[in-house]
């Protein structure tokens, strides 16, 4: 299946928020189902079985049915799921029927790449501001965005009505900038800095640590290359 730009697709219609809190693992898989459904919609598919949707998302069909049960959606036996309805249902459960306006702090290579990523808009996220502290960078343009000075962070957040912030900054300044973001009223932060941020209980922080993910990949690659290695064992050396 191939995906295409779906920015012109109507926003999901309001669907009741699930009464039960969705477990973190199920929540993460819902994003996989949404991506698969997005591809199905792009291909003009109207109905899909649980086995087909699970296969497209890379999970077991029984796990998929359990995850969808948190939304009150079980599909129809022998008929499957209505793709458009399920897409709207999951989108609403994830809060994607709201306006999410994203500000990116840090206009280095990572920040610029994120600001230029076209996939955000098609998934309900609009990048409205980009910040940096480097005078050589401030005022430059990334797409349609002009880089604002970090000193103006609070004012620009208010003006653009940003309600999510991505921190793509060095660890040494991440906490200070996080504090300013929180003081500006933003309670949803995606952190790429290699540091644990301290925030109030009402603030949600998601941490993206690419080095950690690479280390986990290295572990699995080593296990695949050397299946004889026992967990916790040390390498044997010749006498």
Kinemage of the C-alpha trace (Angstrom):
@kinemage 1
@onewidth
@group {chain A} dominant
@subgroup {mainchain}
@vectorlist {calphas} color= white
{ca unk a 1} P 0.000 0.000 0.000
{ca unk a 2} L 1.155 3.525 -0.694
{ca unk a 3} L 0.164 6.656 1.188
{ca unk a 4} L -0.588 10.082 -0.191
{ca unk a 5} L -1.138 13.584 1.117
{ca unk a 6} L -4.419 13.620 3.013
{ca unk a 7} L -4.319 17.199 4.245
{ca unk a 8} L -7.561 17.901 2.374
{ca unk a 9} L -9.398 15.137 4.237
{ca unk a 10} L -12.146 16.524 6.540
{ca unk a 11} L -11.336 16.576 10.228
{ca unk a 12} L -12.753 13.643 12.199
{ca unk a 13} L -16.325 14.170 13.335
{ca unk a 14} L -16.831 14.307 17.120
{ca unk a 15} L -16.925 10.871 18.712
{ca unk a 16} L -17.376 10.304 22.463
{ca unk a 17} L -14.073 10.035 24.325
{ca unk a 18} L -13.535 6.472 25.640
{ca unk a 19} L -14.885 6.093 29.176
{ca unk a 20} L -11.922 3.909 30.201
{ca unk a 21} L -8.357 5.126 30.155
{ca unk a 22} L -6.453 3.444 27.348
{ca unk a 23} L -3.284 1.600 28.517
{ca unk a 24} L -0.012 3.047 27.151
{ca unk a 25} L 0.790 -0.012 25.011
{ca unk a 26} L -2.677 0.007 23.427
{ca unk a 27} L -2.460 3.761 22.927
{ca unk a 28} L 0.801 3.382 21.026
{ca unk a 29} L -0.720 0.689 18.812
{ca unk a 30} L -3.751 2.876 18.029
{ca unk a 31} L -1.394 5.190 16.169
{ca unk a 32} L -0.279 2.218 14.046
{ca unk a 33} L -3.886 1.332 13.236
{ca unk a 34} L -4.593 4.936 12.324
{ca unk a 35} L -1.671 5.015 9.901
{ca unk a 36} L -2.822 1.748 8.315
{ca unk a 37} L -6.388 3.066 8.013
{ca unk a 38} L -5.050 6.262 6.477
{ca unk a 39} L -3.357 4.196 3.769
{ca unk a 40} L -6.529 2.170 3.201
{ca unk a 41} L -8.567 5.345 2.770
{ca unk a 42} L -6.000 6.644 0.287
{ca unk a 43} L -6.446 3.404 -1.678
{ca unk a 44} L -10.242 3.710 -1.630
{ca unk a 45} L -10.812 0.697 0.649
{ca unk a 46} L -14.153 0.857 2.464
{ca unk a 47} L -14.069 -2.198 4.724
{ca unk a 48} L -11.278 -4.196 6.308
{ca unk a 49} L -11.157 -7.353 8.414
{ca unk a 50} L -9.369 -7.455 11.755
{ca unk a 51} L -6.796 -9.842 10.258
{ca unk a 52} L -6.065 -7.483 7.358
{ca unk a 53} L -5.826 -4.411 9.574
{ca unk a 54} L -3.660 -6.239 12.107
{ca unk a 55} L -1.344 -7.390 9.323
{ca unk a 56} L -1.033 -3.860 7.960
{ca unk a 57} L -0.163 -2.601 11.449
{ca unk a 58} L 2.222 -5.475 12.226
{ca unk a 59} L 0.315 -6.869 15.232
{ca unk a 60} L -1.721 -9.936 16.141
{ca unk a 61} L -5.446 -9.725 15.290
{ca unk a 62} L -6.493 -10.659 18.844
{ca unk a 63} L -4.395 -7.791 20.203
{ca unk a 64} L -5.997 -5.438 17.693
{ca unk a 65} L -9.516 -6.463 18.748
{ca unk a 66} L -8.632 -5.994 22.409
{ca unk a 67} L -7.159 -2.530 21.708
{ca unk a 68} L -10.232 -1.461 19.751
{ca unk a 69} L -12.505 -2.671 22.536
{ca unk a 70} L -11.367 0.349 24.575
{ca unk a 71} L -13.160 2.459 21.968
{ca unk a 72} L -16.282 0.337 22.086
{ca unk a 73} L -15.651 -0.848 18.524
{ca unk a 74} L -15.809 -4.527 17.721
{ca unk a 75} L -16.635 -4.472 14.019
{ca unk a 76} L -19.116 -6.884 12.441
{ca unk a 77} L -18.379 -10.604 12.259
{ca unk a 78} L -17.906 -11.644 8.658
{ca unk a 79} L -18.011 -8.023 7.487
{ca unk a 80} L -15.137 -6.334 9.300
{ca unk a 81} L -14.652 -2.663 10.091
{ca unk a 82} L -15.934 0.378 8.257
{ca unk a 83} L -12.588 2.042 7.426
{ca unk a 84} L -13.861 5.638 7.413
{ca unk a 85} L -15.777 5.233 10.686
{ca unk a 86} L -12.907 3.495 12.477
{ca unk a 87} L -10.475 6.136 11.226
{ca unk a 88} L -12.701 8.839 12.729
{ca unk a 89} L -13.207 6.895 15.926
{ca unk a 90} L -9.496 6.386 16.583
{ca unk a 91} L -8.693 9.966 15.542
{ca unk a 92} L -11.209 11.313 18.029
{ca unk a 93} L -9.923 9.028 20.802
{ca unk a 94} L -6.420 10.403 20.165
{ca unk a 95} L -7.718 13.981 20.283
{ca unk a 96} L -7.086 14.653 16.597
{ca unk a 97} L -10.454 16.355 16.131
{ca unk a 98} L -8.984 19.332 17.989
{ca unk a 99} L -6.680 22.033 16.645
{ca unk a 100} L -3.087 21.217 17.576
{ca unk a 101} L -0.691 24.076 16.920
{ca unk a 102} L 2.953 23.133 17.331
{ca unk a 103} L 5.926 25.366 18.143
{ca unk a 104} L 9.432 23.961 17.623
{ca unk a 105} L 12.209 25.301 19.850
{ca unk a 106} L 15.585 24.800 18.188
{ca unk a 107} L 16.207 25.519 14.498
{ca unk a 108} L 19.236 23.293 14.053
{ca unk a 109} L 19.298 20.345 11.680
{ca unk a 110} L 16.693 18.405 13.673
{ca unk a 111} L 14.396 21.368 14.251
{ca unk a 112} L 14.480 22.376 10.594
{ca unk a 113} L 13.801 18.818 9.483
{ca unk a 114} L 10.804 18.609 11.806
{ca unk a 115} L 9.513 22.005 10.682
{ca unk a 116} L 9.704 20.905 7.058
{ca unk a 117} L 7.998 17.555 7.567
{ca unk a 118} L 4.780 17.583 5.553
{ca unk a 119} L 3.287 14.606 7.378
{ca unk a 120} L 2.323 16.667 10.419
{ca unk a 121} L -0.429 18.617 8.712
{ca unk a 122} L -2.057 15.544 7.202
{ca unk a 123} L -2.266 14.078 10.708
{ca unk a 124} L -3.835 17.111 12.332
{ca unk a 125} L -0.781 19.048 13.553
{ca unk a 126} L 0.071 22.518 12.276
{ca unk a 127} L 3.576 23.865 12.899
{ca unk a 128} L 3.053 27.547 13.689
{ca unk a 129} L 6.393 28.725 15.117
{ca unk a 130} L 10.115 27.961 15.069
{ca unk a 131} L 12.638 29.395 17.538
{ca unk a 132} L 16.379 29.666 17.934
{ca unk a 133} L 18.864 31.721 19.967
{ca unk a 134} L 21.524 32.017 17.255
{ca unk a 135} L 21.430 35.484 15.685
{ca unk a 136} L 22.762 33.962 12.459
{ca unk a 137} L 19.677 31.744 12.298
{ca unk a 138} L 16.999 34.109 13.587
{ca unk a 139} L 15.068 35.640 10.704
{ca unk a 140} L 15.871 32.853 8.255
{ca unk a 141} L 13.011 30.940 6.669
{ca unk a 142} L 12.110 27.256 6.800
{ca unk a 143} L 9.272 26.683 4.397
{ca unk a 144} L 6.736 29.385 5.164
{ca unk a 145} L 8.026 29.828 8.750
{ca unk a 146} L 10.405 32.577 9.806
{ca unk a 147} L 12.667 31.660 12.724
{ca unk a 148} L 11.843 33.744 15.815
{ca unk a 149} L 14.314 34.585 18.575
{ca unk a 150} L 14.063 32.413 21.687
{ca unk a 151} L 13.824 35.615 23.735
{ca unk a 152} L 10.390 36.146 22.191
{ca unk a 153} L 9.166 32.652 22.985
{ca unk a 154} L 6.334 33.623 25.332
{ca unk a 155} L 4.986 36.375 23.089
{ca unk a 156} L 5.069 34.220 19.944
{ca unk a 157} L 3.389 31.295 21.708
{ca unk a 158} L 0.574 33.612 22.757
{ca unk a 159} L 0.263 35.161 19.305
{ca unk a 160} L 0.264 31.853 17.426
{ca unk a 161} L -1.860 30.087 20.068
{ca unk a 162} L 0.576 27.181 20.095
{ca unk a 163} L -0.605 24.401 22.407
{ca unk a 164} L 2.180 21.864 21.821
{ca unk a 165} L 5.920 22.414 21.886
{ca unk a 166} L 8.791 20.331 20.519
{ca unk a 167} L 12.144 20.854 22.244
{ca unk a 168} L 15.013 20.161 19.822
{ca unk a 169} L 17.707 21.856 21.898
{ca unk a 170} L 20.892 20.900 23.790
{ca unk a 171} L 20.442 19.304 27.212
{ca unk a 172} L 22.099 22.285 28.913
{ca unk a 173} L 19.222 24.635 28.069
{ca unk a 174} L 16.320 22.189 27.852
{ca unk a 175} L 15.031 22.600 31.422
{ca unk a 176} L 15.153 26.407 31.307
{ca unk a 177} L 13.237 26.482 28.030
{ca unk a 178} L 10.817 23.852 29.296
{ca unk a 179} L 10.056 26.041 32.338
{ca unk a 180} L 9.325 29.003 30.070
{ca unk a 181} L 7.093 26.893 27.841
{ca unk a 182} L 5.112 25.635 30.837
{ca unk a 183} L 4.818 29.165 32.234
{ca unk a 184} L 3.352 30.175 28.860
{ca unk a 185} L 0.485 27.765 29.429
{ca unk a 186} L 1.598 24.882 27.192
{ca unk a 187} L 1.077 21.484 28.836
{ca unk a 188} L 2.110 19.125 26.013
{ca unk a 189} L 5.837 18.822 25.257
{ca unk a 190} L 7.816 16.509 23.001
{ca unk a 191} L 11.423 16.435 24.184
{ca unk a 192} L 14.361 15.440 21.971
{ca unk a 193} L 16.987 16.677 24.441
{ca unk a 194} L 18.911 13.897 26.248
{ca unk a 195} L 17.716 14.934 29.698
{ca unk a 196} L 14.793 14.156 32.002
{ca unk a 197} L 12.664 17.282 32.350
{ca unk a 198} L 11.014 18.249 35.614
{ca unk a 199} L 7.454 19.454 35.048
{ca unk a 200} L 4.239 19.902 37.068
{ca unk a 201} L 1.809 16.991 37.282
{ca unk a 202} L -0.561 18.573 34.778
{ca unk a 203} L 2.110 18.710 32.036
{ca unk a 204} L 2.609 15.796 29.660
{ca unk a 205} L 6.153 15.193 28.384
{ca unk a 206} L 7.098 12.584 25.810
{ca unk a 207} L 10.824 11.916 25.438
{ca unk a 208} L 12.397 10.843 22.158
{ca unk a 209} L 15.899 9.454 22.734
{ca unk a 210} L 17.350 8.235 19.447
{ca unk a 211} L 20.586 7.076 21.097
{ca unk a 212} L 18.602 4.806 23.403
{ca unk a 213} L 16.662 3.381 20.471
{ca unk a 214} L 19.908 2.681 18.619
{ca unk a 215} L 21.298 0.927 21.697
{ca unk a 216} L 18.213 -1.277 21.842
{ca unk a 217} L 18.614 -2.052 18.141
{ca unk a 218} L 22.269 -2.921 18.758
{ca unk a 219} L 21.228 -5.375 21.478
{ca unk a 220} L 18.751 -7.148 19.197
{ca unk a 221} L 21.227 -7.160 16.305
{ca unk a 222} L 23.867 -8.743 18.549
{ca unk a 223} L 21.388 -11.394 19.702
{ca unk a 224} L 20.509 -12.182 16.076
{ca unk a 225} L 24.180 -12.486 15.109
{ca unk a 226} L 25.182 -14.480 18.212
{ca unk a 227} L 22.164 -16.472 19.449
{ca unk a 228} L 24.447 -18.547 21.659
{ca unk a 229} L 25.029 -15.566 23.997
{ca unk a 230} L 23.146 -16.033 27.251
{ca unk a 231} L 21.631 -12.963 28.944
{ca unk a 232} L 24.005 -11.639 31.587
{ca unk a 233} L 26.915 -13.758 30.445
{ca unk a 234} L 30.313 -12.217 29.782
{ca unk a 235} L 32.426 -12.971 26.768
{ca unk a 236} L 34.746 -15.937 27.266
{ca unk a 237} L 38.412 -15.410 26.610
{ca unk a 238} L 40.917 -18.081 25.674
{ca unk a 239} L 43.295 -19.312 28.344
